[in-house]
Amino acid sequence: MDTSPNVVGRGRGSSSVGGGSGISSPTRPGGTKRNRSIAGLDSSPGSVEDGDGDDGNDDRRRAPGVKRACNECRQQKLRCDVVQEPFSICSRCRRLNLECKIESNFKRIGKRSKNAEMEREIVQLRRQLANQQQVSPTTLQTPSISVPSVKAESPSMYQSPSTHDQYIGSQEAVASLLDLRSGYDGAAYLRNSNSQAVLFRRIDDVSLTIDRVRELFKHFFTFYHAFLPLLDPDKSPDEYYNISPLLFWTIISVAARRYQSEPSLLTSISGPLTKLIWSTLADVPQSYHVVKALCVLCTWPLPVSSTSSEPTFMLSGVMMQVAMQIGLHRPSYAQDFTKFRVELREEELKDRVRTWAACNIVAQRVATGYGLPPSTLYDCTLSPPVGSVEANVLKLSEELEPRLRIEKFCDKVTKRLYQNDRDPIGLAGQDQRATMTSFLAQDFEELEVLLGTNCSTMSILYLRAAGLHLRLSVFFDSSCSKHYREDLLSLWLATTDFLERALSIETLAGGVLIYASNYILQMITAAGFTLLKLLNSFFATHIDLDYGKNLFTRTIWAIRTISVTTNDLPSRLAEVLAQLWRGGGAGSRMDLNGDGSVDSSLQLKVRCRMSMSHVFDSVWRWREDFQAKGRGNLESALKNPTNPDSAAESSASSVMDPSLAPAGALGGAVTPGPSNSFGESNYEVFDPLNWMLDGFVDFPYSLTAVQGLEAQ
């Protein structure tokens, strides 16, 4: 009882000595941690005695030495497992490849310190700028994005500066620091001469101002959107950029094909966009907006130098695989294809269905145009039961629904006529093919009635292309078949019907043939080669030859019109057609037997490219008859194109329809300058087992370099 006050008094009276010695000597036997009693905050009279009673367990509670975290973990206030003796770096520094070290004088750096340091740098740079302006004001004149030169080709497209212009001056440095302090993204803003931040979009060394971007988007939705009504015209360019940079730049590239204000934009953007395509696919995309970008890209492919490395058919397959991998074919069950929780609104669900339908439409068109098997999947999502709940939710737009039906019909034609497992080339037998063609013709008539007269002009054009796809199978028939003449007449009618529709196609924006998709170009080309064969065969005695000649001439000019670069595939195909026309008698009647009987002049040697086989067959014959004999020099011919409607050797003096002018004569065409010549003196022309051209057009970018496929 008498000792209690003494204990308390001793605890208070000796706090400055006993407490100090106990804290400063961590190795002192029996030492205790500083507690409330030692700090002068008594909680109970027995608090010190309780602490003294644990002196025997001090070695068990206290680890030898002082444990410290490494500098990096201390900066982030994270737990650290560094070992000092022997030294072993912590797991965080090892994982992040950081320098793991322990310094006794290390102090954390706060955000306020960084901001203060940045402000001091700004003040210092301002002083330097003021001093330099007093000494030499002209040394600070640097290129400005908003004040272009009078002779500048484009005020809204900028490439990265080179040589001495690549380094920014003090004014730009100050502006950049101010932008960082204000929250501007340095990758999206530039400073003009008035030190105002100007928003722009950049891909590699090509930059576009926002005004130019808006103009290009408007150009795309005005002239190109009707061929593939997939994207939403009401969304802003910024929204498209945020959801997918690849989709954004793909739209820009398509709009640049016929953009008069920027003739060289397509050439400038092709290389960077190609890099972006493959880098995006290499990351295994998880967004279905990437699928939209591939749909647009396969509809209007970039010009390439070699058709054997032309990636459109491959990209269409990747498009379908990515779409299925992220679950577009099961839009109502998106949760099954991701590890995250997905709750789709009705509008998002419809957008997924619309994208899945567009995938199949584009994949079918690519396969038909290239004469290869399709990778489509027309499942229950695209054909829900009539009257079901899914039929209302998954209903497509009035523009997309008819086109899906048309491509389903094309798929049926391909599978029934060209995918016979018992034939080495997949061709259905003669009798079976005649029967199936009759049934498919009835299906085509029913499809015409179903679509009705309210169908849009563009959908009718695709319907006529499907009819041509069906009738081209007659080239595989034997000349001795029972209904050979009738089938050829059906082919003639389908060809002329499609060409008349294509050459006069108009929308609310006016004539849009020059903006046509790659599929329309391929079908026009197929129709042109069909006219070439029919008008130079025995069948020419059964049709209006003058009308056929005029239509063939218009077809050649139309193909030249669709060309977007000098010496690209359309211009060369048009030249081949013209040379074959002139070499085959320019449409003179060929009655080999003299009695109007049927002969074998329409039989094919190339038979493995489905409905496009006659195109490859004609090119193969051109290669044998013209190039092998030294008469098929396209390099010189394209400088002075052959006029199919004249006996002269060139078309320089001919009068043509201004609406069907060659690409070089159009203000909106992309024509490279002298420094970007696309021709070569020696080249291998037309491999008939590839699409057409192979390796003789020298474009200003390399697919091989972009894809990382350089020879090792």
For each residue, the residues with C-beta under 8 A, 3 or more apart:
1: 4
2: 5 6
3: 6 7
4: 1 7 8 45
5: 2 8 9
6: 2 3 9 10
7: 3 4 10 11 45 46 48 49
8: 4 5 11 12 42 45
9: 5 6 12 13
10: 6 7 13 14 48
11: 7 8 14 15 37 38 42 47 48
12: 8 9 15 40 42
13: 9 10
14: 10 11 17 18 19
15: 11 12 18 19 37 38 39 40
16: 19 20
17: 14 20 21
18: 14 15 21 22 38
19: 14 15 16 22 23 34 38 39
20: 16 17 23 24
21: 17 18 24 25 28
22: 18 19 25 28 31 32 34 38
23: 19 20 34 38
24: 20 21
25: 21 22 28 31
26: 31 62
27: 31
28: 21 22 25 31
29: 55 58
30: 52 55 58
31: 22 25 26 27 28 55 58
32: 22 35 51 52 54 55 58
33: 51
34: 19 22 23 38 39
35: 32 38 39 47 48 51
36: 39 41 42 43 47
37: 11 15 40 41 42 43 47 48 51
38: 11 15 18 19 22 23 34 35 48
39: 15 19 34 35 36
40: 12 15 37
41: 36 37
42: 8 11 12 36 37 45 47
43: 36 37 47
44: 47
45: 4 7 8 42
46: 7 49 50
47: 11 35 36 37 42 43 44 50 51
48: 7 10 11 35 37 38 51 52
49: 7 46 52 53
50: 46 47 53 54
51: 32 33 35 37 47 48 54
52: 30 32 48 49 55
53: 49 50
54: 32 50 51 57 58 61
55: 29 30 31 32 52 58
56:
57: 54 60 61
58: 29 30 31 32 54 55 61 62
59: 62
60: 57
61: 54 57 58
62: 26 58 59
63: 67
64:
65: 84 85
66:
67: 63 84
68: 82 84 102
69: 73 74 78 79 80 82 90 102
70: 73 74 80 82 89 90 93 100 101 102
71: 74 75 100 101 102 103 106
72: 75 76 92 93 98 99 100
73: 69 70 76 77 78 79 80 82 90 92 93
74: 69 70 71 77 80 106 108
75: 71 72 108 109
76: 72 73
77: 73 74 108
78: 69 73 92
79: 69 73
80: 69 70 73 74 90 92
81: 90 91
82: 68 69 70 73 87 88 89 90 93 100 102
83: 86 87 88
84: 65 67 68 87 102
85: 65
86: 83
87: 82 83 84
88: 82 83
89: 70 82 93 94 100
90: 69 70 73 80 81 82 93 94 100
91: 81 94 95
92: 72 73 78 80 95 96 98
93: 70 72 73 82 89 90 96 97 98 99 100
94: 89 90 91 97 100
95: 91 92
96: 92 93
97: 93 94
98: 72 92 93
99: 72 93
100: 70 71 72 82 89 90 93 94
101: 70 71
102: 68 69 70 71 82 84 106
103: 71 106
104:
105:
106: 71 74 102 103
107:
108: 74 75 77
109: 75 113 114
110: 113 114
111: 114 115
112: 115 116
113: 109 110 116 117
114: 109 110 111 117 118
115: 111 112 118 119 181
116: 112 113 119 120
117: 113 114 120 121
118: 114 115 121 122 177 180 181
119: 115 116 122 123 181
120: 116 117 123 124
121: 117 118 124 125 177
122: 118 119 125 126 174 177 178 181
123: 119 120 126 127
124: 120 121 127 128
125: 121 122 128 129 170 173 174 177
126: 122 123 129 130 174
127: 123 124 130 131
128: 124 125 131 132 170
129: 125 126 132 133 140 170 171 174
130: 126 127 133 134
131: 127 128 134 135
132: 128 129 135 136 139 140 170
133: 129 130 136 137 140
134: 130 131
135: 131 132
136: 132 133 139 140
137: 133 140
138: 141
139: 132 136 169
140: 129 132 133 136 137 169 170 171
141: 138
142: 165 168 169 171 172
143: 161 165
144: 147 191 192 193
145: 148 158 190 191 192 198 200 207 209
146: 192 193 194 196 198
147: 144 192 193
148: 145 152 154 155
149: 152
150:
151:
152: 148 149 155
153: 264
154: 148 157 261 262 264 265
155: 148 152
156: 208 209 211 212 261 262
157: 154 206 207 208 212 262 265 268
158: 145 200 206 207
159: 205 206 207 268
160: 166 204 205
161: 143 165 166
162: 165 166
163: 166
164: 167
165: 142 143 161 162
166: 160 161 162 163
167: 164
168: 142 172 173 176
169: 139 140 142 172 173
170: 125 128 129 132 140 173 174
171: 129 140 142 174 175 191 195
172: 142 168 169 175 176 191
173: 125 168 169 170 176 177
174: 122 125 126 129 170 171 177 178
175: 171 172 178 179 191 195 197
176: 168 172 173 179 180 186 191
177: 118 121 122 125 173 174 180 181
178: 122 174 175 181 182
179: 175 176 182 184 186 189 191 197
180: 118 176 177 183 184 186
181: 115 118 119 122 177 178
182: 178 179
183: 180
184: 179 180 188 189 197
185: 188 189
186: 176 179 180 189
187: 202
188: 184 185 199 200 201 202
189: 179 184 185 186 197 198 199 200
190: 145 197 198 200 207
191: 144 145 171 172 175 176 179 195 196 197 198
192: 144 145 146 147 195 196 198
193: 144 146 147
194: 146
195: 171 175 191 192
196: 146 191 192
197: 175 179 184 189 190 191
198: 145 146 189 190 191 192 209
199: 188 189 209 210
200: 145 158 188 189 190 207 208 209 210
201: 188 207 208 210 213 237 241 248
202: 187 188 206 207 208
203: 206 245 249 269 272 273 276
204: 160 271 272 275
205: 159 160 272
206: 157 158 159 202 203 265 268 269 272
207: 145 157 158 159 190 200 201 202
208: 156 157 200 201 202 212 213 216 252
209: 145 156 198 199 200 212 213
210: 199 200 201 213 214 237
211: 156 214 215
212: 156 157 208 209 215 216 261 262
213: 201 208 209 210 216 217 237 252
214: 210 211 217 218 237
215: 211 212 218 219 261
216: 208 212 213 219 220 251 252 255 256 259
217: 213 214 220 221 237 240 251 252 255
218: 214 215 221 222
219: 215 216 222 223 224 255 258 259
220: 216 217 223 224 225 251 254 255
221: 217 218 224 225 231 233
222: 218 219 225 509
223: 219 220 226 258 509 512 515
224: 219 220 221 227 228 254 255 300 515
225: 220 221 222 228 229 231 233
226: 223 229 456 458 507 509 512
227: 224 299 458 512 515 516 517 520
228: 224 225 295 296 299 358 361 362 517
229: 225 226 397 399 400
230: 292 295 296 354 355 358 400
231: 221 225 235 240 251 292 296
232: 235
233: 221 225
234:
235: 231 232 239 240
236: 239 240
237: 201 210 213 214 217 240 241 248
238: 241 242
239: 235 236 242 243
240: 217 231 235 236 237 243 244 247 248 251
241: 201 237 238 244 245 248
242: 238 239
243: 239 240 247 287 289
244: 240 241 247 248 287 289 290 292 293
245: 203 241 248 249 276
246: 249 250 276 277 280 290 293
247: 240 243 244 250 251 289 290 292 293 296
248: 201 237 240 241 244 245 251 252
249: 203 245 246 252 253 269 272 273 276
250: 246 247 253 254 273 293 296 297
251: 216 217 220 231 240 247 248 254 255 296
252: 208 213 216 217 248 249 255 256 265 269
253: 249 250 256 257 266 269 270 273 297 300 302
254: 220 224 250 251 257 296 300
255: 216 217 219 220 224 251 252 259
256: 216 252 253 259 262 265 266 269 670
257: 253 254 266 300 515 564 670
258: 219 223 514 515 564 666 668 669 670
259: 216 219 255 256 262 263 265 266 668 670
260: 263 667 668
261: 154 156 212 215
262: 154 156 157 212 256 259 265
263: 259 260 669 670 671
264: 153 154 267 268 670 672 673
265: 154 157 206 252 256 259 262 268 269 670
266: 253 256 257 259 269 270 303 564 565 670
267: 264 270 565 670 672 676 699 700
268: 157 159 206 264 265 271 272
269: 203 206 249 252 253 256 265 266 272 273
270: 253 266 267 273 274 302 303 699 700 701
271: 204 268 274 275 700 701 702 706
272: 203 204 205 206 249 268 269 275 276
273: 203 249 250 253 269 270 276 277 302
274: 270 271 277 278 302 701 703 706
275: 204 271 272 278 279 706
276: 203 245 246 249 272 273 279 280
277: 246 273 274 280 281 297 315
278: 274 275 281 282 706 707 708
279: 275 276 282 283
280: 246 276 277 283 285 290 293
281: 277 278 284 285 290 318 322
282: 278 279
283: 279 280
284: 281
285: 280 281 290 291 322 326
286: 326 338
287: 243 244 290 326
288: 291 292 323 326 328 352 355
289: 243 244 247 292 293
290: 244 246 247 280 281 285 287 293 294 322
291: 285 288 294 295 319 322 323 326 328 355 359
292: 230 231 244 247 288 289 295 296 355 358
293: 244 246 247 250 280 289 290 296 297
294: 290 291 297 298 315 316 318 319 322
295: 228 230 291 292 298 299 319 355 358 359 362
296: 228 230 231 247 250 251 254 292 293 299 300
297: 250 253 277 293 294 300 301 302 312 315
298: 294 295 301 312 315 316 319 362 363 366 518
299: 227 228 295 296 362 365 517 518 519
300: 224 253 254 257 296 297 517 518
301: 297 298 304 310 311 312 518
302: 253 270 273 274 297
303: 266 270 564 565 568 569 697 699
304: 301 307 309 310 311 697 699 703
305: 309 695 697 698 699 702 703
306: 309 310 693 694 695 697 703
307: 304 310 569 687 690 691 692 693 694
308: 687 690 691 694 695
309: 304 305 306 703 704
310: 301 304 306 307 313 691
311: 301 304 314 315 703
312: 297 298 301 315 316 366 370 518
313: 310 316 317 366 367 370 372
314: 311 317 318
315: 277 294 297 298 311 312 318 319
316: 294 298 312 313 319 320 362 363 366 367 375
317: 313 314 320 321 363 375
318: 281 294 314 315 321 322
319: 291 294 295 298 315 316 322 323 359 362 363
320: 316 317 323 324 359 360 363 375 376 377
321: 317 318 324 325
322: 281 285 290 291 294 318 319 325 326
323: 288 291 319 320 326 328 329 355 356 359
324: 320 321 327 328 329 377
325: 321 322 337
326: 285 286 287 288 291 322 323 337 338
327: 324 330 331 333 334 336 337 338
328: 288 291 323 324 331 352 355 356 359
329: 323 324 356 377 379 381
330: 327 333 334 336 337 381
331: 327 328 334 344 349 352 353 356 381 394
332: 349 390 393
333: 327 330 336 337
334: 327 330 331 337 338 342 344 352
335: 338 341 342
336: 327 330 333
337: 325 326 327 330 333 334
338: 286 326 327 334 335 342
339:
340:
341: 335
342: 334 335 338
343:
344: 331 334 348 349 352
345: 348 349
346: 349 350 393
347: 350 351
348: 344 345 351 352
349: 331 332 344 345 346 352 353 393 394
350: 346 347 353 354 393 394 395
351: 347 348 354 355
352: 288 328 331 334 344 348 349 355 356
353: 331 349 350 356 357 381 394 396
354: 230 350 351 357 358 396 397 400
355: 230 288 291 292 295 323 328 351 352 358 359
356: 323 328 329 331 352 353 359 360 381 382
357: 353 354 360 361 382 396 400 404
358: 228 230 292 295 354 355 361 362 400
359: 291 295 319 320 323 328 355 356 362 363
360: 320 356 357 363 364 376 377 378 382 404 407
361: 228 357 358 364 365 400 403 404 407
362: 228 295 298 299 316 319 358 359 365 366
363: 298 316 317 319 320 359 360 366 367 374 375 376
364: 360 361 367 368 374 376 407 410 411
365: 299 361 362 368 369 407 410 517 519
366: 298 312 313 316 362 363 369 370 374 519
367: 313 316 363 364 370 372 373 374 375 376 414
368: 364 365 371 374 410 414 469 519 522 610 611 612
369: 365 366 518 519 522 523 612
370: 312 313 366 367 522 609 612 691
371: 368 608 609 610 611 612 613 615 616
372: 313 367 609 610
373: 367 414 419
374: 363 364 366 367 368 411 414
375: 316 317 320 363 367
376: 320 360 363 364 367 407 411
377: 320 324 329 360
378: 360 382 383 408 411
379: 329 382 383
380: 383 384 385 390
381: 329 330 331 353 356 384 394
382: 356 357 360 378 379 394 404
383: 378 379 380
384: 380 381 388 390 391 394
385: 380 388 390 391
386: 391
387: 391
388: 384 385 391 392
389: 392 393
390: 332 380 384 385 393 394
391: 384 385 386 387 388 394 395
392: 388 389 395
393: 332 346 349 350 389 390
394: 331 349 350 353 381 382 384 390 391
395: 350 391 392 401
396: 353 354 357 400 401 404
397: 229 354 400 401
398: 401 402
399: 229 402 403 456 458 459
400: 229 230 354 357 358 361 396 397 403 404
401: 395 396 397 398 404 405
402: 398 399 405 406 451 455 456 459 463
403: 361 399 400 406 407 459 462
404: 357 360 361 382 396 400 401 407 408
405: 401 402 408 409 447 450 451
406: 402 403 409 410 447 459 462 463 466
407: 360 361 364 365 376 403 404 410 411 462 466
408: 378 404 405 411 412
409: 405 406 412 413 440 443 444 447 466
410: 364 365 368 406 407 413 414 466 469
411: 364 374 376 378 407 408 414 415
412: 408 409 415 416 440 443
413: 409 410 416 417 440 466 469 470 473 611
414: 367 368 373 374 410 411 417 418 419 469 610 611
415: 411 412 418 419
416: 412 413 419 428 436 440
417: 413 414 427 428 433 436 437 440 473 610
418: 414 415 426 427 428 473 610 611
419: 373 414 415 416 426
420: 423 426 427 428 429 432
421: 426
422:
423: 420 426 427 428 429
424:
425: 607 608
426: 418 419 420 421 423 608
427: 417 418 420 423 433 476 607
428: 416 417 418 420 423 432 433 436
429: 420 423 432 433
430: 433 434 477 478 481
431: 434 435
432: 420 428 429 435 436
433: 417 427 428 429 430 436 437 473 476 477
434: 430 431 437 438 477 481 482 483
435: 431 432 438 439
436: 416 417 428 432 433 439 440
437: 417 433 434 440 441 470 473 487
438: 434 435 441 442
439: 435 436 442 443
440: 409 412 413 416 417 436 437 443 444 470
441: 437 438 444 445 470 490
442: 438 439 445 446
443: 409 412 439 440 446 447
444: 409 440 441 447 448 466 467 470
445: 441 442 448 449
446: 442 443 449 450
447: 405 406 409 443 444 450 451 463 466
448: 444 445 451 463
449: 445 446 452
450: 405 446 447
451: 402 405 447 448 455 459 460 463
452: 449 455
453:
454:
455: 402 451 452 459 460 463
456: 226 399 402 459 460
457: 460 461 505 506 507
458: 226 227 399 461 462 505 507
459: 399 402 403 406 451 455 456 462 463
460: 451 455 456 457 463 464 501
461: 457 458 464 465 498 501 502 505 520
462: 403 406 407 458 459 465 466
463: 402 406 447 448 451 455 459 460 466 467
464: 460 461 467 468 494 497 498 501 502
465: 461 462 468 469 498 519 520 523
466: 406 407 409 410 413 444 447 462 463 469 470
467: 444 463 464 470 471 494 497 498
468: 464 465 471 472 494 495 498 523 526 527 530
469: 368 410 413 414 465 466 472 523 611
470: 413 437 440 441 444 466 467 473 494
471: 467 468 474 487 490 491 494 495
472: 468 469 475 491 526 530 611 612 614
473: 413 417 418 433 437 470 476 477 611
474: 471 477 484 487 488 490 491
475: 472 533 602 603 604 613 614 617
476: 427 433 473 604 607 613
477: 430 433 434 473 474 481 484 487
478: 430 481 484 603
479: 484 598 599 600 602 603
480: 484 598
481: 430 434 477 478 484 487
482: 434
483: 434 486 487
484: 474 477 478 479 480 481 487 488 598
485: 488 489 539 542 598
486: 483 489 490
487: 437 471 474 477 481 483 484 490 491
488: 474 484 485 491 492 534 539 602
489: 485 486 492 493 542
490: 441 471 474 486 487 493 494
491: 471 472 474 487 488 494 495 530 534
492: 488 489 495 496 534 539 543
493: 489 490 496 497
494: 464 467 468 470 471 490 491 497 498
495: 468 471 491 492 498 499 527 530 531 534
496: 492 493 499 500 551
497: 464 467 493 494 500 501
498: 461 464 465 467 468 494 495 501 502 523 527
499: 495 496 502 503 524 527 531 551 554 555
500: 496 497 503 504 551
501: 460 461 464 497 498 504 505
502: 461 464 498 499 505 513 516 520 523 524 527 558
503: 499 500 513 554 555 558 660
504: 500 501 511
505: 457 458 461 501 502 511 512 513 516
506: 457 510 511 512
507: 226 457 458 510 512
508:
509: 222 223 226 512
510: 506 507
511: 504 505 506 514 659
512: 223 226 227 505 506 507 509 515 516
513: 502 503 505 516 558 561 562 659 660
514: 258 511 561 562 666 668
515: 223 224 227 257 258 512
516: 227 502 505 512 513 520 521 524 562
517: 227 228 299 300 365 520 521
518: 298 299 300 301 312 369 521 522
519: 299 365 366 368 369 465 522 523
520: 227 461 465 502 516 517 523 524 562
521: 516 517 518 524 525 559 562 570
522: 368 369 370 518 519 525 526 612
523: 369 465 468 469 498 502 519 520 526 527
524: 499 502 516 520 521 527 528 555 558 559 562
525: 521 522 528 529 559 570 573 615
526: 468 472 522 523 529 530 611 612 614 615
527: 468 495 498 499 502 523 524 530 531 555
528: 524 525 531 532 552 555 556 559 577
529: 525 526 532 533 577 614 615 618
530: 468 472 491 495 526 527 533 534 614
531: 495 499 527 528 534 535 548 551 552 555
532: 528 529 535 536 552 577 580 581 584 618
533: 475 529 530 536 537 602 614 618
534: 488 491 492 495 530 531 537 539 540 543 548 602
535: 531 532 540 543 545 548 549 552 587
536: 532 533 540 581 584 585 587 588 590 601
537: 533 534 540 590 599 601 602
538: 541 590 591 592 593 596 597 598 599 601
539: 485 488 492 534 542 543 602
540: 534 535 536 537 543 545 548 587 588 589 590
541: 538 589 591 596
542: 485 489 539
543: 492 534 535 539 540 547 548
544: 547 548
545: 535 540 548 549 587 589
546: 549 550
547: 543 544 550 551
548: 531 534 535 540 543 544 545 551 552 587
549: 535 545 546 552 553 586 587 645
550: 546 547 553 554 645
551: 496 499 500 531 547 548 554 555
552: 528 531 532 535 548 549 555 556 577 581 587 644
553: 549 550 556 557 644 645
554: 499 503 550 551 557 558 657 660
555: 499 503 524 527 528 531 551 552 558 559 577
556: 528 552 553 559 560 574 577 578 581 644
557: 553 554 560 561 574 656 657 660 661 662
558: 502 503 513 524 554 555 561 562 660
559: 521 524 525 528 555 556 562 563 570 571 573 574 577
560: 556 557 563 570 571 574 641 660 661 662 663
561: 513 514 557 558 659 660 661 662 663 666
562: 513 514 516 520 521 524 558 559 570 663
563: 559 560 566 568 569 570 571 574 662 663 669
564: 257 258 266 303 568 570 663 669 670
565: 266 267 303 568 663 670 671 672 678 699
566: 563 571 638 663 664 671 672 677 678 679
567: 571 572 638 678 679 697
568: 303 563 564 565 571 572 678 697
569: 303 307 563 572 573 691 692 693
570: 521 525 559 560 562 563 564 573 574 663
571: 559 560 563 566 567 568 574 575 638 641 662 663
572: 567 568 569 575 576 634 638 692 693
573: 525 559 569 570 576 577 692
574: 556 557 559 560 563 570 571 577 578 641
575: 571 572 578 579 634 637 638 641 642
576: 572 573 579 580 618 619 622 632 634 686
577: 528 529 532 552 555 556 559 573 574 580 581 644
578: 556 574 575 581 582 641 642 643 644
579: 575 576 582 583 622 626 631 632 637 642
580: 532 576 577 583 584 618 621 622 626
581: 532 536 552 556 577 578 584 586 587 644
582: 578 579 586 642 644
583: 579 580 625 626 631
584: 532 536 580 581 587
585: 536 588 590
586: 549 581 582 644
587: 535 536 540 545 548 549 552 581 584
588: 536 540 585
589: 540 541 545
590: 536 537 538 540 585 601
591: 538 541 594 595 596
592: 538 599 601
593: 538 596 597 599
594: 591
595: 591
596: 538 541 591 593
597: 538 593
598: 479 480 484 485 538
599: 479 537 538 592 593
600: 479 603
601: 536 537 538 590 592
602: 475 479 488 533 534 537 539
603: 475 478 479 600
604: 475 476 607 613 614 617
605: 617 620 621
606: 609 613 616 617 620 688
607: 425 427 476 604 613 617
608: 371 425 426 613
609: 370 371 372 606 612 613 615 616
610: 368 371 372 414 417 418 613
611: 368 371 413 414 418 469 472 473 526
612: 368 369 370 371 472 522 526 609 615 616
613: 371 475 476 604 606 607 608 609 610 616 617
614: 472 475 526 529 530 533 604 617 618
615: 371 525 526 529 609 612 618 619
616: 371 606 609 612 613 619 620 688 689
617: 475 604 605 606 607 613 614 620 621 688
618: 529 532 533 576 580 614 615 621 622
619: 576 615 616 622 623 686 688 692
620: 605 606 616 617 623 624 686 688
621: 580 605 617 618 624 625
622: 576 579 580 618 619 625 626 627 632 686
623: 619 620 626 627 628 632 685 686 688
624: 620 621 627 628
625: 583 621 622 628 629 631
626: 579 580 583 622 623 629 631 632
627: 622 623 624 630 631 632 633 685 686
628: 623 624 625 632
629: 625 626 632
630: 627 633
631: 579 583 625 626 627
632: 576 579 622 623 626 627 628 629 685
633: 627 630 636 637
634: 572 575 576 637 638 685
635: 638 639 679 680 681 683
636: 633 639 640
637: 575 579 633 634 640 641 642
638: 566 567 571 572 575 634 635 641 679
639: 635 636
640: 636 637 649 650 651 652
641: 560 571 574 575 578 637 638 650 651 662
642: 575 578 579 582 637 649 650 651
643: 578 646 648 650 651 654
644: 552 553 556 577 578 581 582 586
645: 549 550 553 654
646: 643 651 653 654
647:
648: 643 651 653 654
649: 640 642
650: 640 641 642 643 653
651: 640 641 642 643 646 648 654 656
652: 640
653: 646 648 650
654: 643 645 646 648 651
655:
656: 557 651 660 661
657: 554 557 660 661
658: 661
659: 511 513 561
660: 503 513 554 557 558 560 561 656 657
661: 557 560 561 656 657 658 665 666
662: 557 560 561 563 571 641 665 666
663: 560 561 562 563 564 565 566 570 571 666 669 670 671
664: 566 669 671
665: 661 662 669
666: 258 514 561 661 662 663 669
667: 260
668: 258 259 260 514
669: 258 263 563 564 663 664 665 666
670: 256 257 258 259 263 264 265 266 267 564 565 663
671: 263 565 566 663 664
672: 264 267 565 566 675 676 677 678 700
673: 264 676
674: 677
675: 672
676: 267 672 673 700
677: 566 672 674 698
678: 565 566 567 568 672 697 698 699
679: 566 567 635 638 696 697 698
680: 635 683 696 697 698
681: 635
682: 696
683: 635 680 695 696
684: 687 694 695 696
685: 623 627 632 634 693 694 696
686: 576 619 620 622 623 627 692 693 694
687: 307 308 684 690 694
688: 606 616 617 619 620 623
689: 616
690: 307 308 687 694
691: 307 308 310 370 569
692: 307 569 572 573 619 686
693: 306 307 569 572 685 686 696 697
694: 306 307 308 684 685 686 687 690
695: 305 306 308 683 684
696: 679 680 682 683 684 685 693
697: 303 304 305 306 567 568 678 679 680 693
698: 305 677 678 679 680
699: 267 270 303 304 305 565 678 702
700: 267 270 271 672 676
701: 270 271 274 705 706
702: 271 305 699 705 706
703: 274 304 305 306 309 311 706 707
704: 309 707 709 710
705: 701 702 708 710
706: 271 274 275 278 701 702 703
707: 278 703 704
708: 278 705
709: 704
710: 704 705
711:
712:
